[in-house]
Amino acid sequence: CIKKELFDLYGMFEPGVQISEDTDMWRRIYVHTGIVYSDNVTVKRNRDGSQASIKYPLHFEADPLNRFPALLQDKTIADDIKDSLRGEYEQLKYRVVRSYLYIGNKKQAMEHFKKIDKKRFSKVRILTIYIVFLCPTILFRKHQQYRHKGYYEFDDKE
């Protein structure tokens, strides 16, 4: 349960944010309080097509990605929390690269890949992305489809 005072201080869902609005709200609360943040997956997503993100095919460019720089500049946020945010920011940028690769837009993927702080990732992970750049998109999609047991849907007519 969260106290009403926290909502009063840090706001609720940001108007206009249509994807990841809950994550954005929790991140704003997390950086200013003692609430613990974890990247551990504790819930599986609803994959039946009813979630809002289905309506936004490029949801990986949602507002929360663009909000990180402001949080990292905020002088009221402790340095250790900023370091944690930097890690989360880099992970999100990595997912953006993978998402662009998934839809076959290697040019956009490369633009975002250049912005990643590669020191935060293992050499194997970075090498894997380079390999995906060299592979046909359909191969990457097939791999993802197999890996995620059909959660992703796409047209095979490429």
N, CA, C and O of each residue as an XYZ file, in Angstrom:
632
protein
N       0.848     -1.172      0.000
C       0.000      0.000      0.000
C       0.903      1.248      0.000
O       1.909      1.284      0.708
N       0.557      2.222     -0.759
C       1.355      3.441     -0.846
C       0.592      4.607     -0.227
O      -0.612      4.757     -0.430
N       1.312      5.426      0.529
C       0.670      6.550      1.200
C       0.287      7.635      0.204
O       1.003      7.898     -0.761
N      -0.854      8.254      0.460
C      -1.371      9.317     -0.407
C      -0.376     10.466     -0.525
O      -0.299     11.116     -1.567
N       0.384     10.720      0.534
C       1.356     11.819      0.521
C       2.387     11.652     -0.593
O       2.836     12.639     -1.176
N       2.762     10.412     -0.889
C       3.727     10.173     -1.970
C       3.145     10.561     -3.325
O       3.839     11.128     -4.169
N       1.881     10.255     -3.521
C       1.237     10.675     -4.767
C       1.161     12.193     -4.848
O       1.353     12.780     -5.913
N       0.876     12.826     -3.703
C       0.814     14.291     -3.673
C       2.167     14.904     -4.014
O       2.233     15.915     -4.712
N       3.250     14.292     -3.522
C       4.594     14.818     -3.751
C       5.117     14.552     -5.160
O       5.686     15.439     -5.795
N       4.922     13.328     -5.645
C       5.582     12.913     -6.885
C       4.631     12.682     -8.056
O       5.067     12.377     -9.166
N       3.353     12.824     -7.807
C       2.379     12.708     -8.878
C       1.920     11.288     -9.114
O       2.487     10.320     -8.607
N       0.878     11.207     -9.900
C       0.331      9.899    -10.268
C       0.794      9.600    -11.688
O       1.928      9.917    -12.048
N      -0.064      8.998    -12.493
C       0.305      8.739    -13.880
C       0.438     10.063    -14.607
O      -0.418     10.940    -14.491
N       1.516     10.196    -15.353
C       1.780     11.434    -16.095
C       0.785     11.552    -17.248
O       0.661     10.627    -18.051
N       0.075     12.678    -17.341
C      -0.866     12.845    -18.454
C      -0.136     12.757    -19.802
O       0.942     13.327    -19.972
N      -0.728     12.048    -20.736
C      -0.149     11.928    -22.071
C       0.755     10.725    -22.252
O       1.010     10.323    -23.387
N       1.248     10.138    -21.171
C       2.085      8.942    -21.279
C       1.147      7.756    -21.444
O       0.334      7.473    -20.564
N       1.260      7.064    -22.568
C       0.304      6.002    -22.873
C       0.861      4.607    -22.653
O       0.104      3.639    -22.581
N       2.172      4.498    -22.546
C       2.808      3.202    -22.340
C       3.752      3.329    -21.153
O       4.432      4.346    -21.015
N       3.806      2.333    -20.310
C       4.704      2.290    -19.152
C       4.439      3.406    -18.159
O       5.346      3.826    -17.440
N       3.209      3.887    -18.112
C       2.899      4.974    -17.180
C       3.067      4.546    -15.728
O       3.421      5.365    -14.880
N       2.818      3.276    -15.432
C       3.006      2.801    -14.074
C       4.488      2.750    -13.710
O       4.874      3.149    -12.611
N       5.312      2.265    -14.624
C       6.757      2.224    -14.381
C       7.309      3.626    -14.195
O       8.151      3.856    -13.327
N       6.841      4.556    -15.001
C       7.273      5.942    -14.900
C       6.912      6.519    -13.533
O       7.741      7.176    -12.903
N       5.694      6.283    -13.070
C       5.264      6.784    -11.766
C       6.106      6.168    -10.642
O       6.570      6.879     -9.751
N       6.298      4.849    -10.688
C       7.071      4.188     -9.645
C       8.527      4.661     -9.645
O       9.142      4.788     -8.587
N       9.067      4.916    -10.820
C      10.446      5.398    -10.898
C      10.567      6.767    -10.213
O      11.533      7.011     -9.490
N       9.597      7.658    -10.436
C       9.627      8.977     -9.797
C       9.558      8.852     -8.282
O      10.211      9.611     -7.566
N       8.773      7.900     -7.790
C       8.678      7.693     -6.343
C       9.956      7.052     -5.820
O      10.472      7.448     -4.776
N      10.457      6.076     -6.538
C      11.656      5.333     -6.127
C      12.868      6.233     -5.915
O      13.593      6.069     -4.934
N      13.097      7.179     -6.823
C      14.319      7.971     -6.750
C      14.335      8.940     -5.570
O      15.396      9.441     -5.199
N      13.179      9.207     -4.982
C      13.120     10.167     -3.880
C      12.783      9.537     -2.532
O      12.724     10.241     -1.524
N      12.564      8.241     -2.497
C      12.153      7.597     -1.242
C      13.001      6.349     -0.999
O      13.909      6.034     -1.769
N      12.692      5.671      0.056
C      13.404      4.436      0.387
C      12.780      3.199     -0.221
O      13.178      2.082      0.111
N      11.808      3.372     -1.104
C      11.178      2.212     -1.742
C      12.229      1.492     -2.575
O      12.971      2.115     -3.334
N      12.282      0.190     -2.426
C      13.286     -0.608     -3.113
C      12.838     -0.884     -4.537
O      11.681     -1.217     -4.794
N      13.784     -0.739     -5.454
C      13.530     -1.018     -6.865
C      14.267     -2.289     -7.246
O      15.408     -2.499     -6.834
N      13.618     -3.133     -8.030
C      14.253     -4.365     -8.486
C      13.919     -4.606     -9.946
O      12.797     -4.362    -10.389
N      14.912     -5.091    -10.693
C      14.696     -5.471    -12.090
C      14.181     -6.902    -12.211
O      13.879     -7.359    -13.314
N      14.079     -7.609    -11.099
C      13.627     -9.002    -11.154
C      12.204     -9.084    -11.680
O      11.338     -8.300    -11.290
N      11.974    -10.029    -12.559
C      10.640    -10.246    -13.092
C       9.847    -11.023    -12.056
O      10.221    -12.132    -11.675
N       8.754    -10.434    -11.607
C       7.932    -11.096    -10.597
C       6.534    -11.404    -11.117
O       5.750    -12.077    -10.447
N       6.225    -10.911    -12.308
C       4.912    -11.121    -12.911
C       5.094    -11.377    -14.398
O       5.924    -10.737    -15.045
N       4.336    -12.292    -14.932
C       4.348    -12.497    -16.380
C       3.269    -11.625    -16.996
O       2.192    -11.446    -16.427
N       3.575    -11.085    -18.168
C       2.630    -10.203    -18.857
C       1.456    -10.966    -19.447
O       1.536    -12.150    -19.771
N       0.370    -10.230    -19.568
C      -0.793    -10.747    -20.279
C      -0.462    -10.706    -21.765
O      -0.238     -9.627    -22.313
N      -0.427    -11.821    -22.406
C      -0.048    -11.885    -23.822
C      -1.241    -12.247    -24.711
O      -1.054    -12.760    -25.814
N      -2.461    -11.985    -24.241
C      -3.622    -12.352    -25.049
C      -4.061    -11.254    -26.008
O      -5.085    -11.388    -26.677
N      -3.295    -10.172    -26.078
C      -3.616     -9.110    -27.022
C      -4.493     -8.024    -26.446
O      -4.874     -7.104    -27.170
N      -4.829     -8.094    -25.170
C      -5.717     -7.092    -24.599
C      -4.979     -5.918    -23.963
O      -5.610     -4.922    -23.611
N      -3.661     -6.011    -23.806
C      -2.930     -4.922    -23.162
C      -2.776     -3.721    -24.095
O      -2.809     -3.857    -25.317
N      -2.609     -2.555    -23.498
C      -2.558     -1.305    -24.261
C      -1.391     -1.253    -25.235
O      -1.507     -0.633    -26.292
N      -0.273     -1.886    -24.908
C       0.908     -1.759    -25.752
C       0.701     -2.327    -27.148
O       1.448     -1.990    -28.067
N      -0.300     -3.182    -27.323
C      -0.591     -3.726    -28.647
C      -0.953     -2.604    -29.623
O      -0.671     -2.699    -30.817
N      -1.585     -1.534    -29.104
C      -2.022     -0.426    -29.952
C      -0.863      0.453    -30.398
O      -1.012      1.249    -31.324
N       0.289      0.320    -29.751
C       1.428      1.186    -30.018
C       2.610      0.335    -30.452
O       3.411     -0.067    -29.608
N       2.743      0.051    -31.734
C       3.776     -0.877    -32.189
C       5.195     -0.394    -31.883
O       6.100     -1.217    -31.743
N       5.409      0.914    -31.778
C       6.738      1.416    -31.452
C       6.774      1.886    -30.003
O       7.317      2.947    -29.697
N       6.182      1.074    -29.105
C       6.109      1.468    -27.706
C       7.486      1.592    -27.054
O       7.601      2.164    -25.970
N       8.528      1.068    -27.697
C       9.865      1.167    -27.123
C      10.421      2.583    -27.221
O      11.502      2.851    -26.698
N       9.714      3.486    -27.872
C      10.124      4.882    -27.888
C       9.183      5.705    -27.016
O       9.011      6.904    -27.233
N       8.582      5.058    -26.038
C       7.644      5.725    -25.145
C       8.346      6.810    -24.334
O       9.570      6.816    -24.202
N       7.555      7.716    -23.802
C       8.076      8.839    -23.035
C       9.061      8.477    -21.921
O      10.036      9.204    -21.732
N       8.851      7.384    -21.172
C       9.795      7.101    -20.082
C      11.259      7.058    -20.510
O      12.129      7.459    -19.737
N      11.554      6.587    -21.713
C      12.935      6.575    -22.189
C      13.490      7.995    -22.239
O      14.649      8.230    -21.896
N      12.666      8.923    -22.663
C      13.107     10.307    -22.801
C      13.142     11.055    -21.468
O      13.669     12.166    -21.393
N      12.591     10.459    -20.432
C      12.536     11.124    -19.129
C      13.769     10.836    -18.264
O      13.996     11.534    -17.275
N      14.547      9.849    -18.609
C      15.725      9.502    -17.808
C      16.724     10.649    -17.668
O      17.182     10.906    -16.554
N      17.085     11.352    -18.751
C      18.079     12.418    -18.598
C      17.706     13.452    -17.531
O      18.576     13.923    -16.798
N      16.441     13.802    -17.441
C      16.013     14.771    -16.422
C      16.207     14.203    -15.017
O      16.633     14.917    -14.110
N      15.895     12.916    -14.839
C      16.100     12.291    -13.529
C      17.582     12.250    -13.181
O      17.952     12.456    -12.025
N      18.431     11.986    -14.168
C      19.869     11.898    -13.917
C      20.483     13.270    -13.610
O      21.559     13.347    -13.018
N      19.810     14.343    -14.007
C      20.281     15.707    -13.730
C      19.739     16.259    -12.410
O      20.224     17.276    -11.916
N      18.746     15.597    -11.846
C      18.085     16.075    -10.632
C      19.048     16.035     -9.438
O      19.509     14.961     -9.051
N      19.344     17.173     -8.871
C      20.306     17.270     -7.767
C      19.763     16.710     -6.456
O      20.529     16.491     -5.518
N      18.465     16.479     -6.376
C      17.883     15.946     -5.141
C      17.968     14.424     -5.064
O      17.619     13.834     -4.042
N      18.429     13.789     -6.140
C      18.522     12.326     -6.171
C      19.946     11.907     -5.800
O      20.919     12.431     -6.343
N      20.053     10.965     -4.880
C      21.349     10.479     -4.398
C      22.147      9.827     -5.528
O      21.582      9.262     -6.464
N      23.490      9.922     -5.414
C      24.373      9.389     -6.457
C      24.219      7.887     -6.666
O      24.257      7.418     -7.804
N      24.043      7.120     -5.576
C      23.900      5.670     -5.746
C      22.606      5.324     -6.487
O      22.562      4.358     -7.249
N      21.571      6.105     -6.264
C      20.318      5.879     -6.986
C      20.487      6.285     -8.443
O      19.955      5.628     -9.337
N      21.230      7.372     -8.687
C      21.488      7.776    -10.076
C      22.260      6.693    -10.821
O      22.008      6.449    -12.001
N      23.197      6.044    -10.138
C      23.944      4.971    -10.787
C      23.012      3.820    -11.156
O      23.133      3.235    -12.232
N      22.092      3.503    -10.265
C      21.101      2.477    -10.548
C      20.229      2.891    -11.740
O      19.924      2.071    -12.606
N      19.834      4.156    -11.777
C      19.036      4.673    -12.896
C      19.803      4.602    -14.208
O      19.234      4.268    -15.248
N      21.108      4.919    -14.159
C      21.927      4.829    -15.379
C      21.915      3.409    -15.928
O      21.806      3.199    -17.136
N      22.027      2.440    -15.032
C      21.975      1.038    -15.455
C      20.637      0.694    -16.091
O      20.586      0.031    -17.127
N      19.558      1.144    -15.468
C      18.224      0.896    -16.010
C      18.060      1.589    -17.369
O      17.473      1.029    -18.295
N      18.582      2.802    -17.472
C      18.517      3.581    -18.718
C      19.248      2.849    -19.845
O      18.743      2.759    -20.964
N      20.435      2.329    -19.544
C      21.202      1.601    -20.560
C      20.473      0.326    -20.978
O      20.462     -0.024    -22.159
N      19.864     -0.371    -20.017
C      19.099     -1.574    -20.345
C      17.931     -1.235    -21.265
O      17.645     -1.968    -22.212
N      17.263     -0.131    -20.982
C      16.140      0.284    -21.815
C      16.612      0.654    -23.219
O      15.952      0.316    -24.202
N      17.750      1.346    -23.321
C      18.292      1.690    -24.642
C      18.653      0.415    -25.417
O      18.462      0.346    -26.631
N      19.172     -0.584    -24.713
C      19.499     -1.872    -25.330
C      18.229     -2.524    -25.888
O      18.234     -3.068    -26.993
N      17.135     -2.463    -25.103
C      15.868     -3.031    -25.567
C      15.331     -2.278    -26.785
O      14.703     -2.875    -27.659
N      15.576     -0.974    -26.840
C      15.166     -0.195    -28.015
C      15.905     -0.712    -29.251
O      15.302     -0.891    -30.309
N      17.206     -0.950    -29.113
C      17.995     -1.481    -30.234
C      17.412     -2.813    -30.686
O      17.201     -3.022    -31.881
N      17.154     -3.706    -29.755
C      16.599     -5.018    -30.096
C      15.225     -4.874    -30.757
O      14.900     -5.617    -31.683
N      14.431     -3.930    -30.284
C      13.103     -3.730    -30.862
C      13.196     -3.251    -32.307
O      12.447     -3.712    -33.168
N      14.116     -2.326    -32.569
C      14.299     -1.875    -33.947
C      14.815     -3.009    -34.828
O      14.408     -3.133    -35.983
N      15.699     -3.824    -34.295
C      16.176     -4.971    -35.068
C      15.029     -5.935    -35.358
O      14.951     -6.513    -36.442
N      14.157     -6.098    -34.399
C      13.034     -7.003    -34.543
C      12.099     -6.577    -35.680
O      11.579     -7.420    -36.411
N      11.891     -5.264    -35.825
C      11.000     -4.811    -36.901
C      11.758     -4.583    -38.207
O      11.172     -4.185    -39.214
N      13.071     -4.840    -38.180
C      13.860     -4.767    -39.409
C      14.442     -3.402    -39.724
O      14.935     -3.191    -40.832
N      14.399     -2.478    -38.793
C      14.933     -1.137    -39.026
C      16.353     -1.065    -38.462
O      16.574     -0.553    -37.365
N      17.305     -1.587    -39.230
C      18.687     -1.662    -38.757
C      19.346     -0.292    -38.680
O      20.250     -0.088    -37.869
N      18.915      0.637    -39.499
C      19.477      1.985    -39.456
C      19.154      2.653    -38.106
O      20.042      3.195    -37.449
N      17.881      2.608    -37.703
C      17.490      3.177    -36.407
C      18.150      2.405    -35.266
O      18.580      2.996    -34.275
N      18.228      1.094    -35.409
C      18.868      0.272    -34.384
C      20.317      0.704    -34.185
O      20.782      0.820    -33.051
N      21.032      0.943    -35.283
C      22.433      1.354    -35.186
C      22.568      2.739    -34.552
O      23.485      2.976    -33.765
N      21.659      3.649    -34.892
C      21.695      4.981    -34.275
C      21.580      4.876    -32.762
O      22.307      5.546    -32.029
N      20.667      4.032    -32.299
C      20.488      3.855    -30.851
C      21.630      3.050    -30.241
O      22.037      3.302    -29.107
N      22.140      2.092    -30.986
C      23.244      1.269    -30.491
C      24.478      2.126    -30.204
O      25.195      1.876    -29.235
N      24.723      3.124    -31.033
C      25.867      4.020    -30.831
C      25.759      4.808    -29.537
O      26.775      5.255    -29.005
N      24.556      4.988    -29.019
C      24.328      5.781    -27.804
C      24.446      4.956    -26.523
O      24.404      5.509    -25.424
N      24.593      3.640    -26.658
C      24.666      2.767    -25.490
C      26.055      2.826    -24.864
O      27.064      2.839    -25.570
N      26.098      2.862    -23.535
C      27.361      2.766    -22.807
C      27.728      1.284    -22.746
O      27.281      0.559    -21.858
N      28.535      0.850    -23.685
C      28.823     -0.573    -23.841
C      29.608     -1.170    -22.666
O      29.653     -2.390    -22.509
N      30.219     -0.323    -21.848
C      30.951     -0.823    -20.674
C      30.004     -1.446    -19.643
O      30.439     -2.209    -18.780
N      28.735     -1.126    -19.731
C      27.753     -1.659    -18.775
C      27.255     -3.051    -19.162
O      26.465     -3.651    -18.434
N      27.716     -3.565    -20.306
C      27.252     -4.864    -20.792
C      28.432     -5.805    -20.983
O      29.567     -5.371    -21.184
N      28.144     -7.098    -20.918
C      29.199     -8.078    -21.147
C      29.600     -8.042    -22.623
O      28.824     -7.629    -23.485
N      30.822     -8.482    -22.890
C      31.304     -8.538    -24.274
C      30.443     -9.477    -25.107
O      30.205     -9.227    -26.288
N      29.982    -10.550    -24.493
C      29.138    -11.519    -25.203
C      27.830    -10.860    -25.635
O      27.362    -11.075    -26.753
N      27.249    -10.068    -24.756
C      25.978     -9.403    -25.088
C      26.150     -8.416    -26.244
O      25.310     -8.354    -27.142
N      27.224     -7.656    -26.218
C      27.491     -6.687    -27.292
C      27.788     -7.426    -28.598
O      27.303     -7.037    -29.660
N      28.584     -8.488    -28.513
C      28.890     -9.291    -29.699
C      27.613     -9.886    -30.297
O      27.460     -9.935    -31.517
N      26.711    -10.332    -29.446
C      25.442    -10.889    -29.914
C      24.663     -9.868    -30.740
O      24.100    -10.209    -31.780
N      24.629     -8.633    -30.285
C      23.917     -7.593    -31.043
C      24.591     -7.357    -32.395
O      23.910     -7.205    -33.410
N      25.924     -7.326    -32.412
C      26.629     -7.171    -33.696
C      26.256     -8.306    -34.659
O      26.061     -8.075    -35.852
N      26.161     -9.515    -34.137
C      25.792    -10.664    -34.966
C      24.375    -10.496    -35.504
O      24.111    -10.792    -36.669
N      23.456    -10.018    -34.649
C      22.074     -9.810    -35.087
C      22.012     -8.768    -36.201
O      21.189     -8.880    -37.109
N      22.886     -7.746    -36.137
C      22.941     -6.753    -37.213
C      23.279     -7.415    -38.553
O      22.815     -6.969    -39.603
N      24.077     -8.465    -38.514
C      24.507     -9.132    -39.739
C      23.490    -10.152    -40.258
O      23.531    -10.531    -41.428
N      22.594    -10.586    -39.401
C      21.616    -11.606    -39.783
C      20.395    -10.983    -40.459
O      20.061     -9.826    -40.202
N      19.743    -11.740    -41.309
C      18.470    -11.263    -41.861
C      17.443    -11.113    -40.727
O      17.439    -11.896    -39.778
N      16.593    -10.121    -40.837
C      15.585     -9.846    -39.806
C      14.728    -11.067    -39.519
O      14.420    -11.347    -38.361
N      14.346    -11.785    -40.540
C      13.469    -12.936    -40.359
C      14.107    -13.987    -39.453
O      13.405    -14.666    -38.704
N      15.431    -14.125    -39.517
C      16.136    -15.079    -38.658
C      16.034    -14.667    -37.188
O      15.791    -15.498    -36.313
N      16.222    -13.381    -36.936
C      16.113    -12.859    -35.578
C      14.678    -13.032    -35.068
O      14.463    -13.413    -33.917
N      13.717    -12.754    -35.920
C      12.315    -12.907    -35.519
C      11.992    -14.361    -35.204
O      11.327    -14.653    -34.210
N      12.455    -15.256    -36.039
C      12.214    -16.686    -35.798
C      12.833    -17.110    -34.464
O      12.222    -17.848    -33.691
N      14.029    -16.641    -34.213
C      14.686    -16.944    -32.939
C      13.857    -16.430    -31.772
O      13.644    -17.146    -30.793
N      13.386    -15.184    -31.874
C      12.586    -14.604    -30.799
C      11.266    -15.343    -30.630
O      10.804    -15.562    -29.510
N      10.673    -15.721    -31.740
C       9.410    -16.454    -31.673
C       9.621    -17.788    -30.953
O       8.822    -18.173    -30.099
N      10.690    -18.481    -31.299
C      10.992    -19.749    -30.642
C      11.302    -19.526    -29.163
O      10.805    -20.245    -28.296
N      12.127    -18.524    -28.893
C      12.552    -18.241    -27.517
C      11.371    -17.841    -26.628
O      11.331    -18.191    -25.449
N      10.427    -17.115    -27.191
C       9.291    -16.638    -26.409
C       8.014    -17.418    -26.677
O       6.918    -16.971    -26.340
N       8.164    -18.564    -27.273
C       7.067    -19.507    -27.491
C       5.831    -18.865    -28.112
O       4.706    -19.077    -27.661
N       6.069    -18.066    -29.168
C       4.950    -17.530    -29.920
C       4.345    -16.251    -29.386
O       3.291    -15.830    -29.863
N       4.981    -15.614    -28.405
C       4.421    -14.372    -27.867
C       4.414    -13.255    -28.909
O       3.551    -12.377    -28.887
N       5.376    -13.299    -29.810
C       5.444    -12.276    -30.844
C       4.773    -12.794    -32.098
O       4.935    -13.957    -32.466
N       4.029    -11.935    -32.742
C       3.407    -12.325    -33.993
C       3.946    -11.424    -35.098
O       4.147    -10.226    -34.897
N       4.176    -12.017    -36.268
C       4.655    -11.243    -37.397
C       4.289    -11.956    -38.681
O       3.900    -13.124    -38.683
N       4.420    -11.239    -39.750
C       4.097    -11.778    -41.062
C       5.345    -12.421    -41.656
O       6.370    -11.754    -41.794
N       5.280    -13.689    -42.006
C       6.416    -14.428    -42.555
C       6.694    -14.128    -44.019
O       7.617    -14.712    -44.587
N       5.949    -13.258    -44.643
C       6.052    -13.045    -46.099
C       7.130    -12.060    -46.467
O       6.906    -11.196    -47.314
N       8.294    -12.163    -45.858
C       9.410    -11.242    -46.192
C      10.354    -11.889    -47.168
O      11.345    -11.277    -47.566
